[in-house]
Amino acid sequence: MISIEDSEYALLQELKNKQFLLEQKNKIIDEHVFMTTSDLSGKITDISQAYLDFTGYTKEEVLGKNHRIFRNQSLDKSIIKNLWDTLLQNKTWIGELKNHKSTGEEYWIQTVIKPLYDIDNVKIGYTSVKEDITTKKRLEELSTKDQLTLLHNRRHFEYFVKKELNRSKSRREKIALMLIEIDNYYDYKSKYGQIQAHKLLLELSNTFKKQIKQNINIQEIFKISESEFAVVILNKEDSYIKSISDKLLNAIKKLSIECTQNDASKVLTISIGSVNLDTAIYDITSNDLYNITDTNLDKAKKQGGSQSVSEFDDKYIKNLKNIDNITKLPNRSALVNDLSALQSEAMLILLHINQINSLKDLYGFEFATNIILKKADELRQVLDENETSLYNLNLQEFAILITDKTAFDKYFLILKHSILMSQDSDEDSASNYVLADFTAGISYGVQNIFNHADLVLQEAIVSKVSYRTYRNNQSAKQLQEDNLSRLKIYKNALHTGKIIPYFQPIVDSTTTSIVKYEALARIETDDGEIISPYYFLDSAKEDKTFEFFTRQMMQKVFNVFAKNNVNISINLTYENINSETMIDYIKNRLEKYGGDGITFEILESEDILDYAIIETFIKMVKKYGCKVSIDDFGSGYSNFTNIIKLDIDYIKLDGSLIEKLNTDQNVRHMIKGLLVYAKNANLKTIAEFVSSKELAVTVKELGIDYIQGYYYGEPRPPEYYGLI
């Protein structure tokens, strides 16, 4: 029998062991973990030896002091405000802070700060754990700076302008952007060589830097291309902006750098385009601001150089959403608007720049941009603007619309013997020559000509032919051959794992903030080209491997879902839901990844034979926290009686109806009726295919809850939207 003394001794030994283990654990933390503890006012009450060793401070120097003893004075004060706002709500704050060591050396830390409570659950202070991320931040800084001038580059410029524009909007203040281009720079470079051109850029950038020191209201200067700089100025009047422009023009003239290419003065000059916009009056984006300024820069150059232009009008601002940022051509939204207004047969040519994505990856965005600009100029030279409309749809595609039927044959010949015959090459920085030619898809008609042109464009790309034409009167043999060709491409992608997800944002119609992404299937060919679903989806559905296609797509979507705190919509067909093995697979995935944040979009079509199967599926996924949406609602197949019985959360209004909202009153009345139905059924509504500002305004006015379409974001690979 164990005596009381023995029992007490065993308990005491156990407590001693636990105390010894705790001391070892604390010793390890003290020696290897950056940690501080502070009271409610932020004064440091404890600090690990590891953090003292890293910063060079002694414990006596730090205890009782505020954390600002470490803080770098250049740190944005809004970060500290956000930190305290979070902590005072008894929440955990996670973020990056820029500090300095006792020697003055700067360093960056990733910090987690949590409230600290006593045994009675009374908050007594805060505990902070930190990780040194200085190397990471320095690499980021290198990636945002021009390596020659050490000015911030275009990447940082775009981030900075967005940030400052948002800040100006919140304060209802003015923001000015100034673009500066060296006149005749490339002629100068050609005559004097690369080394002299580099010396020139350094001299000019140093001159610009001096101007910054003399004018504290200039926020920062950027080098955004080889020959172009940018300046951002906050909350100043037009007269101030003009004075800065004049000072810069005169400062460069005074350098008296010889430039015989300048016919007027024989010395090197610059051109300046600027704009000073009041955000209390104009609701603009950073792209809008850049486009207005760039237009003024073009005007200054056309006036012969050494000029400054700062002007704009309301009409131009209204049309900004229909202009491509790079080429200044009408964009996809403009094309959609023009196609919706067609009354008679038109000819549409879609042009795909081959290998442009590979060239961008190899040589950089600026190199790819220069190719696009060159292609735009080539197309302008062979097209008559009185007979055609030229559009730039995205980084890879142009479109040509011909509405005069008598000119169809003419432009088919121009396409075949001029545009597609171009063999011009571009030179990269290592003097390697690369070819970027076109592949074309052609269609004729009034309805669906974009989809038809896109379909044959995809066929031309995968078939490696220069063009394909969509024909309504294809023979049965031709249709069969085309289907077999698509099936071959699809199966190769399936077997090699080249079914990939692209993501398109869905935004709140009131705030325009992204609420979720829809995952959309694409095929990546062996050449790295991306094929849209129009090309292969019907062939995939007809094949017995369609379930494996859905599984491959779904697994890749769940991989993204698992790594990111985002909501994602996944498309399913009745065939998927009617398959026991597919349902088992979906259950397995939901067991592993969870369903909170996942929406399943079920296509409403004539293929649905048994709504009880749909109902059973919805009940199953709802157990995992999933939401359910009915896709293409309002199409000819919608069965209101059966849908009203389903426990769904959203209806996505048929895109073909949404596109006609501003052109067809009958469609508008129909959508209004559907919205009444949705509201009475307590369902949220989503409008897809919203591709223009005008359409977005109409959708908002009708009271649709969420919006999806090219106006708010194209389908892109996950990394484009910051998804990993």
C-alpha positions in Angstrom: 0.0 0.0 0.0 1.4 3.4 -1.1 1.8 5.8 1.9 0.7 9.5 1.8 4.4 10.5 2.0 5.2 8.3 -1.1 2.2 9.8 -3.0 3.3 13.3 -2.2 6.9 12.6 -3.2 5.7 11.2 -6.6 3.6 14.2 -7.2 6.4 16.6 -6.2 8.8 14.7 -8.6 6.2 15.0 -11.4 5.9 18.7 -10.8 9.7 19.1 -10.7 10.0 17.2 -14.1 7.3 19.4 -15.6 9.0 22.5 -14.3 12.3 21.3 -15.7 10.8 20.6 -19.1 9.1 24.0 -19.1 12.5 25.7 -18.2 14.1 23.8 -21.1 11.4 24.9 -23.5 11.6 28.5 -22.3 15.4 28.4 -22.7 15.0 27.1 -26.3 12.5 29.9 -27.1 14.7 32.5 -25.4 17.7 31.5 -27.4 16.1 30.9 -30.8 12.8 32.7 -31.1 12.3 36.5 -31.6 9.7 37.3 -29.0 8.6 40.3 -26.9 5.9 40.8 -24.2 4.4 44.1 -23.5 1.8 45.7 -21.2 -1.5 47.2 -22.4 0.2 50.5 -23.3 2.8 48.8 -25.4 5.7 49.1 -23.1 8.1 46.0 -23.3 8.0 43.8 -20.1 10.1 40.9 -21.5 12.2 40.2 -24.6 13.9 37.0 -25.7 17.7 36.9 -25.8 17.6 35.8 -29.5 15.9 39.1 -30.4 18.3 41.1 -28.3 21.2 39.4 -30.1 19.7 40.1 -33.4 19.0 43.8 -32.8 22.1 44.5 -30.8 20.3 46.1 -27.8 20.7 45.1 -24.2 17.8 44.1 -22.0 18.3 47.2 -19.9 18.0 49.5 -22.9 14.7 47.9 -24.0 12.6 47.0 -20.9 10.1 49.6 -20.0 10.4 51.2 -23.4 7.8 51.3 -26.2 8.3 49.2 -29.3 9.0 52.4 -31.2 12.6 52.0 -30.0 13.0 49.5 -32.8 10.8 51.2 -35.4 12.0 52.8 -38.6 10.7 56.4 -38.9 9.8 55.9 -42.6 7.2 53.2 -41.7 3.7 54.2 -42.9 1.8 55.5 -39.8 -1.4 53.9 -41.2 0.2 50.4 -40.5 0.6 51.3 -36.8 -2.9 52.6 -36.6 -4.3 49.4 -38.2 -2.2 47.4 -35.7 -3.6 49.1 -32.6 -7.2 49.2 -34.1 -6.9 45.4 -34.4 -5.4 44.8 -31.0 -8.0 47.0 -29.2 -10.7 44.8 -30.7 -8.9 41.8 -28.9 -7.9 40.3 -32.3 -4.6 39.0 -33.6 -2.6 41.3 -35.8 -0.3 39.8 -38.5 1.8 42.0 -40.7 5.2 43.3 -41.8 7.2 46.0 -40.0 10.3 47.8 -40.9 12.6 48.3 -37.9 16.2 49.3 -37.2 18.9 47.7 -35.1 21.0 49.5 -32.4 23.6 50.2 -35.2 20.9 51.9 -37.3 20.9 49.0 -39.8 17.4 48.5 -41.2 15.6 45.1 -41.1 12.1 43.7 -41.8 10.1 41.4 -39.6 6.9 39.4 -40.2 5.1 39.9 -36.9 2.2 38.1 -35.1 0.8 40.0 -32.1 -1.8 38.4 -29.8 -3.6 39.7 -26.7 -2.3 38.2 -23.4 -4.7 37.2 -20.7 -4.3 36.2 -17.0 -5.9 33.2 -15.2 -9.2 35.2 -14.8 -9.3 36.0 -18.5 -8.5 39.6 -18.0 -6.3 41.1 -20.7 -2.9 42.2 -19.3 -0.8 42.8 -22.4 0.4 41.5 -25.7 2.8 38.8 -26.9 4.6 39.2 -30.2 6.5 36.6 -32.2 8.6 37.8 -35.1 10.5 36.4 -38.1 13.3 38.1 -40.0 12.2 38.7 -43.6 14.9 41.2 -44.5 16.4 39.1 -47.3 13.0 38.6 -48.9 12.2 42.3 -48.7 15.5 43.3 -50.2 14.9 40.9 -53.1 11.5 42.5 -53.5 13.1 45.9 -53.5 15.5 44.9 -56.2 12.6 43.6 -58.3 10.9 47.0 -58.1 13.9 49.1 -59.0 15.5 49.9 -62.4 19.0 48.4 -62.2 20.6 51.3 -64.1 19.2 54.4 -62.4 18.0 52.8 -59.2 14.7 54.6 -59.6 11.6 52.6 -58.9 10.4 50.7 -62.0 7.0 50.3 -63.7 6.0 47.5 -61.4 6.3 49.7 -58.4 4.9 52.7 -60.3 1.7 50.8 -60.9 1.4 49.7 -57.3 2.2 53.2 -56.0 -0.3 55.0 -58.3 -3.1 52.7 -57.2 -2.3 53.2 -53.6 -2.0 57.0 -53.8 -5.1 57.3 -56.0 -7.2 55.4 -53.4 -5.8 57.6 -50.7 -6.6 60.7 -52.7 -10.1 59.5 -53.3 -10.7 58.9 -49.6 -9.5 62.4 -48.9 -11.3 63.9 -52.0 -8.0 65.5 -53.0 -6.3 66.1 -56.3 -3.7 63.8 -57.8 -1.3 64.6 -60.7 0.6 62.3 -62.9 3.4 63.4 -65.2 4.9 61.3 -68.0 8.3 62.3 -69.4 9.8 60.9 -72.6 13.2 61.6 -74.0 12.7 63.0 -77.5 14.5 61.1 -80.3 16.0 58.7 -77.7 16.2 55.7 -80.0 17.8 57.7 -82.8 20.3 59.0 -80.2 21.0 55.4 -79.0 21.4 54.2 -82.6 24.0 56.9 -83.3 26.0 57.0 -80.1 25.6 53.4 -78.9 24.3 51.6 -75.8 27.0 52.8 -73.4 26.5 56.5 -74.2 22.7 56.0 -74.0 23.2 54.5 -70.5 25.3 57.6 -69.5 22.5 59.8 -70.8 19.8 58.0 -68.8 21.9 58.3 -65.6 22.5 62.0 -66.2 18.8 62.7 -66.8 17.7 60.6 -63.8 20.1 62.5 -61.6 18.7 65.8 -62.9 15.2 64.6 -62.1 16.2 63.5 -58.6 17.6 67.0 -57.9 14.2 68.4 -58.9 12.5 66.1 -56.3 14.8 67.4 -53.5 13.9 71.0 -54.5 10.1 70.3 -54.6 9.0 68.4 -51.6 5.4 67.9 -53.0 6.8 65.6 -55.7 6.2 62.2 -54.1 8.5 60.1 -56.3 9.9 59.7 -59.8 9.9 56.4 -61.7 11.6 54.9 -64.7 8.7 53.1 -66.5 10.4 52.2 -69.8 13.8 52.6 -71.4 13.0 56.2 -72.5 10.2 57.2 -70.2 9.9 58.5 -66.7 6.9 59.3 -64.4 6.3 61.7 -61.6 3.4 61.7 -59.1 2.3 64.9 -57.3 -0.4 65.1 -54.7 -3.0 67.7 -53.9 -1.5 70.7 -55.8 -3.1 73.2 -58.1 -2.7 73.3 -61.9 -0.3 76.2 -61.7 2.1 74.2 -59.6 2.0 71.3 -62.0 2.8 73.6 -64.9 5.7 75.2 -63.0 7.2 71.8 -62.4 6.8 70.9 -66.1 8.6 74.1 -67.1 11.4 73.5 -64.6 12.0 70.0 -65.9 11.9 71.1 -69.6 14.4 73.9 -68.9 16.7 71.7 -66.7 17.2 69.2 -69.5 17.8 72.0 -72.1 20.4 73.5 -69.8 22.4 70.2 -69.9 23.1 71.0 -73.6 23.5 67.4 -74.5 24.3 67.2 -78.2 21.5 65.5 -80.2 21.7 66.2 -84.0 18.5 64.2 -84.5 16.6 67.2 -82.9 16.2 69.5 -85.9 15.0 72.5 -83.9 17.7 72.9 -81.3 20.4 70.2 -81.9 20.3 69.5 -78.2 18.5 66.7 -76.4 15.0 67.6 -75.1 12.1 65.9 -73.4 8.3 65.9 -73.9 5.9 65.9 -71.0 2.3 64.9 -70.7 0.5 65.6 -67.5 -2.9 65.7 -65.9 -4.1 67.0 -62.5 -7.5 65.5 -61.6 -9.8 66.2 -58.7 -11.0 62.9 -57.3 -13.9 64.6 -55.7 -15.3 65.3 -59.2 -14.0 62.3 -61.3 -14.3 58.7 -60.3 -11.3 57.2 -62.1 -9.0 54.2 -62.0 -5.2 54.2 -62.1 -5.4 53.0 -65.7 -7.7 55.9 -66.5 -5.2 58.3 -65.0 -2.4 56.8 -67.0 -4.3 56.7 -70.3 -5.3 60.4 -70.0 -1.7 61.4 -69.2 -0.3 59.2 -72.0 -2.6 60.8 -74.5 -1.3 64.2 -73.5 2.3 62.9 -73.9 1.5 61.8 -77.4 0.1 65.3 -78.2 3.3 66.9 -76.8 5.5 64.7 -79.0 3.4 65.5 -82.1 4.0 69.2 -81.5 7.7 68.6 -82.1 9.1 67.8 -78.7 10.3 70.0 -75.8 6.6 70.6 -75.1 4.3 70.0 -72.2 0.6 69.2 -72.6 -2.0 69.0 -69.8 -5.6 68.8 -70.9 -8.6 66.5 -70.9 -12.3 66.6 -71.4 -15.4 64.8 -69.9 -16.1 63.0 -73.2 -12.7 61.3 -73.2 -13.0 60.3 -69.5 -16.4 58.7 -70.3 -14.8 56.6 -73.1 -11.8 55.4 -71.0 -13.3 52.0 -70.2 -13.4 51.2 -73.9 -9.8 51.9 -74.6 -6.9 49.4 -74.3 -4.2 50.5 -71.9 -1.3 49.5 -74.2 -2.3 50.2 -77.8 -5.0 52.9 -77.1 -7.2 50.9 -79.5 -10.9 50.1 -78.7 -10.9 47.1 -76.3 -13.1 44.1 -75.8 -15.9 46.1 -74.2 -16.0 48.3 -77.3 -16.2 45.3 -79.6 -19.0 43.7 -77.6 -21.0 47.0 -77.8 -20.4 47.2 -81.5 -21.4 43.6 -82.1 -24.6 44.0 -80.1 -25.6 46.9 -82.4 -25.2 44.9 -85.6 -28.3 45.0 -87.9 -26.8 43.3 -91.0 -24.2 40.8 -91.9 -20.7 41.6 -90.8 -17.2 40.0 -91.1 -15.2 39.4 -87.9 -11.5 38.5 -87.9 -9.9 37.4 -84.7 -6.1 37.6 -84.7 -4.0 35.6 -82.2 -0.3 36.6 -81.7 1.5 33.2 -81.7 3.9 32.5 -78.8 3.4 35.9 -77.1 3.0 34.3 -73.6 6.3 32.4 -74.1 8.0 35.5 -75.3 6.7 37.5 -72.3 8.1 34.8 -69.9 11.4 34.7 -71.7 12.1 38.4 -72.4 9.7 40.3 -70.0 6.5 42.3 -70.2 8.1 45.3 -71.8 9.5 43.2 -74.7 6.0 41.6 -75.2 4.4 45.1 -75.0 6.7 46.4 -77.8 5.6 43.5 -80.0 2.0 44.3 -79.4 2.5 48.0 -80.2 4.4 47.0 -83.4 1.6 44.6 -84.5 -1.0 47.3 -83.8 1.0 49.7 -86.1 1.3 47.0 -88.8 -2.5 46.5 -88.8 -3.2 50.2 -88.9 -1.1 50.5 -92.0 -3.1 47.9 -94.0 -6.6 48.7 -92.8 -8.8 51.5 -94.0 -10.3 53.1 -90.9 -13.3 54.2 -92.9 -14.1 50.5 -93.8 -12.9 48.6 -90.7 -12.8 48.9 -86.9 -9.6 47.6 -85.2 -9.7 46.4 -81.5 -7.1 45.1 -79.1 -8.9 42.4 -76.9 -6.0 41.4 -74.6 -2.3 40.7 -74.6 -2.7 38.0 -77.3 -5.6 39.0 -79.6 -6.7 41.7 -82.0 -10.1 41.9 -83.7 -11.1 43.4 -87.1 -14.8 44.2 -87.7 -15.9 44.9 -91.3 -19.6 45.9 -91.7 -19.5 46.8 -95.4 -20.4 43.6 -97.2 -18.7 44.8 -100.4 -15.4 44.9 -98.6 -15.5 41.3 -97.3 -13.5 39.9 -100.2 -11.0 42.7 -100.1 -10.1 42.2 -96.4 -10.0 38.4 -96.8 -7.3 38.9 -99.4 -5.5 41.5 -97.2 -5.6 39.0 -94.3 -4.3 36.1 -96.4 -1.6 38.0 -98.4 -0.5 40.7 -96.1 -1.4 40.2 -92.4 -0.7 36.5 -92.2 2.3 36.7 -94.5 4.2 39.1 -92.2 7.7 37.6 -91.5 9.1 40.5 -89.5 11.1 39.5 -86.5 11.8 41.3 -83.2 15.2 41.4 -81.5 15.6 40.7 -77.8 18.3 42.1 -75.5 20.8 39.4 -76.5 20.3 40.1 -80.2 18.3 36.9 -80.7 15.6 37.1 -83.4 12.1 35.9 -82.5 9.1 35.6 -84.7 5.7 36.6 -83.6 3.2 36.0 -86.4 -0.6 35.8 -86.4 -3.2 33.0 -86.5 -6.7 34.0 -87.6 -10.3 32.9 -87.1 -13.0 34.3 -89.4 -16.7 34.4 -89.2 -19.6 36.1 -90.9 -23.1 37.0 -89.8 -25.0 39.0 -87.1 -25.6 36.6 -84.2 -22.8 34.7 -82.3 -20.1 35.8 -84.8 -17.6 36.3 -81.9 -18.1 32.8 -80.6 -17.9 31.4 -84.1 -14.7 33.3 -84.9 -13.2 32.2 -81.5 -14.1 28.6 -82.2 -12.3 28.4 -85.6 -9.4 30.4 -84.2 -8.8 27.7 -81.6 -9.0 25.1 -84.3 -6.5 27.0 -86.4 -4.1 27.2 -83.4 -4.2 23.5 -82.5 -4.1 22.5 -86.2 -1.1 24.8 -86.8 -2.7 26.4 -89.8 -2.7 30.2 -90.5 -6.5 30.6 -90.5 -9.8 28.9 -90.4 -13.3 30.2 -91.5 -16.5 29.3 -89.7 -19.1 28.0 -92.2 -22.8 27.4 -91.3 -23.2 24.9 -94.2 -20.5 22.4 -93.3 -21.0 18.9 -94.6 -21.6 16.0 -92.3 -18.1 14.7 -93.1 -16.5 18.0 -92.3 -18.3 18.2 -89.0 -17.2 14.7 -88.1 -13.6 15.4 -89.0 -13.6 18.6 -86.9 -15.1 16.7 -84.0 -12.5 14.0 -84.2 -9.7 16.6 -84.3 -11.1 18.3 -81.2 -11.5 15.0 -79.4 -7.8 14.2 -80.1 -6.6 17.5 -78.7 -8.9 17.0 -75.6 -7.7 13.5 -74.9 -4.1 14.4 -75.2 -4.6 17.2 -72.7 -6.5 14.9 -70.3 -3.8 12.2 -70.4 -0.9 14.7 -70.0 -2.6 16.6 -67.2 -3.1 19.8 -69.3 -6.7 20.4 -68.2 -6.1 23.6 -66.2 -8.3 26.1 -64.2 -8.6 29.8 -65.0 -10.4 32.0 -62.6 -12.7 35.0 -63.2 -13.8 37.3 -60.3 -17.4 37.8 -59.2 -17.9 41.2 -57.5 -20.4 42.7 -55.2 -22.5 45.1 -57.3 -22.6 47.7 -54.6 -19.0 47.7 -53.4 -17.3 46.1 -56.5 -15.2 44.1 -54.2 -14.4 40.5 -55.2 -16.6 38.0 -53.3 -15.6 34.8 -55.1 -14.0 33.4 -58.3 -15.5 31.1 -60.8 -13.2 28.3 -61.9 -13.3 27.8 -65.7 -11.7 25.0 -67.6 -9.0 25.5 -70.2 -6.7 23.2 -72.2 -3.0 24.0 -72.5 -1.5 22.7 -75.7 1.9 21.2 -76.2 3.0 24.6 -77.6 1.8 26.4 -74.5 -1.2 27.9 -76.1 -4.4 28.2 -74.1 -7.6 26.8 -75.6 -11.0 28.0 -74.5 -13.9 25.6 -73.6 -15.9 26.6 -76.8 -13.4 24.4 -78.7 -13.5 21.1 -76.7 -16.4 21.0 -74.2 -19.0 19.4 -76.5 -16.4 16.8 -77.6 -15.5 16.1 -73.9 -19.2 15.6 -72.9 -19.7 13.1 -75.7 -16.6 11.1 -74.7 -16.7 8.5 -71.9 -13.8 10.2 -70.2 -15.8 13.3 -69.3 -16.0 12.3 -65.6 -12.1 12.2 -65.5 -12.0 15.6 -67.1 -14.2 16.9 -64.3 -12.2 15.2 -61.6 -8.9 16.6 -63.0 -10.3 20.0 -63.1 -11.9 19.8 -59.7 -8.7 18.5 -58.0 -6.7 21.4 -59.4 -9.4 23.9 -58.2 -9.3 22.3 -54.7 -5.5 22.6 -54.7 -6.0 26.4 -55.1 -8.8 26.5 -52.6 -6.7 24.8 -49.9 -3.9 27.3 -50.2 -6.0 30.5 -50.4 -8.6 32.1 -48.2 -11.1 32.6 -51.1 -14.5 31.5 -52.2 -14.7 29.5 -55.4 -17.5 28.4 -57.7 -17.1 25.0 -59.5 -19.3 24.1 -62.5 -21.1 20.7 -62.6 -23.4 19.2 -65.2 -26.4 16.9 -64.7 -24.1 14.1 -66.1 -21.7 14.7 -63.2 -24.4 14.7 -60.6 -26.1 11.6 -62.0 -22.9 9.6 -61.7 -22.5 7.6 -58.4 -18.7 7.5 -58.8 -18.5 11.2 -59.4 -20.7 11.9 -56.3 -18.4 9.6 -54.3 -15.4 11.6 -55.6 -17.0 14.9 -54.6 -17.8 13.6 -51.1 -14.2 12.5 -50.8 -12.9 15.9 -51.8 -15.2 17.7 -49.4 -14.2 15.4 -46.6 -10.6 16.3 -47.2 -10.8 20.1 -48.0 -14.2 21.1 -46.5 -17.0 22.8 -48.3 -17.3 26.2 -46.6 -16.4 28.6 -49.4 -17.3 26.3 -52.2 -20.2 27.0 -54.5 -21.4 24.4 -57.0 -22.9 25.9 -60.1 -25.4 23.5 -61.7 -26.1 24.1 -65.4 -29.8 24.4 -66.0 -30.5 22.6 -69.3 -32.8 20.2 -71.1 -30.5 17.4 -70.0 -31.9 17.3 -66.5 -34.3 14.4 -66.5 -34.8 13.9 -62.7 -34.8 16.9 -60.4 -34.9 14.5 -57.4 -31.3 13.6 -58.2 -30.4 17.3 -58.1 -32.3 17.7 -54.8 -30.4 14.8 -53.2 -27.0 16.2 -54.4 -27.8 19.6 -53.0 -28.7 18.2 -49.6 -25.4 16.2 -49.5 -23.1 19.2 -50.3 -25.0 21.5 -48.0 -23.9 19.2 -45.1 -20.4 20.3 -45.8 -21.2 24.0 -45.8 -21.3 24.4 -49.6 -23.6 26.8 -51.5 -25.4 26.0 -54.7 -26.1 28.2 -57.8 -28.2 27.5 -60.9 -26.3 28.5 -64.0 -27.9 30.0 -67.2 -31.1 30.8 -65.4 -33.7 32.3 -67.7 -32.6 30.3 -70.7 -35.1 28.4 -72.8 -34.7 25.4 -70.5 -35.5 27.0 -67.1 -38.0 24.9 -65.2 -39.4 27.4 -62.5 -41.7 24.8 -60.9 -38.8 22.4 -60.2 -36.2 25.0 -59.3 -38.4 26.6 -56.7 -38.4 23.3 -54.8 -34.6 23.2 -54.6 -32.6 24.5 -51.6 -30.3 26.8 -53.7 -28.6 30.1 -52.8 -28.0 31.9 -56.1 -29.3 32.1 -59.6 -26.9 33.1 -62.3 -28.9 35.0 -65.0 -28.3 33.7 -68.5 -25.5 35.7 -70.1 -27.1 35.9 -73.5 -29.9 37.8 -71.9 -27.6 40.1 -69.9 -25.8 41.1 -73.0 -29.1 42.4 -74.5 -30.2 44.5 -71.5 -29.4 47.8 -73.1 -30.6 47.0 -76.6 -33.8 44.9 -76.1 -36.7 46.2 -74.0 -38.4 42.7 -74.0 -35.2 41.2 -72.4 -35.1 44.0 -69.8 -38.7 43.3 -68.9 -38.0 39.5 -68.7 -35.0 40.1 -66.4 -37.1 42.3 -64.1 -39.6 39.5 -63.8 -36.8 37.0 -63.0 -35.5 39.4 -60.3 -39.0 39.6 -58.7 -39.1 35.8 -58.7 -35.6 35.6 -57.1 -36.4 38.2 -54.4 -39.6 36.4 -53.4 -37.7 33.2 -53.3 -34.9 34.8 -51.1 -32.3 34.0 -53.7 -29.2 36.1 -54.6 -28.7 37.0 -58.3 -25.6 37.0 -60.4 -25.3 38.7 -63.8 -22.6 37.3 -66.1 -21.1 38.5 -69.4 -21.0 42.1 -68.1 -18.4 43.6 -70.5 -18.9 47.4 -70.4 -19.5 50.3 -68.0 -22.9 50.9 -69.5 -24.0 47.3 -68.9 -22.6 47.4 -65.4 -24.6 50.5 -64.6 -27.8 48.9 -65.9 -27.2 45.7 -63.9 -26.7 47.8 -60.7 -29.8 49.8 -61.4 -31.9 46.7 -61.7 -30.7 45.5 -58.3 -28.8 42.4 -59.3 -26.6 41.4 -56.3 -23.4 40.2 -58.0 -21.6 40.8 -61.3 -19.2 38.8 -63.4 -17.7 39.7 -66.8 -14.7 41.1 -68.6 -15.5 44.6 -67.4 -14.4 43.5 -63.9 -11.8 40.9 -64.9 -11.0 38.3 -67.5 -10.5 34.6 -66.8 -6.9 34.3 -65.9 -4.5 31.7 -64.4 -4.6 31.7 -60.5 -1.3 33.6 -60.0 -2.7 36.6 -61.9 -5.2 37.2 -59.1 -2.6 36.3 -56.4 -3.9 32.8 -55.9 -1.1 30.2 -55.4 
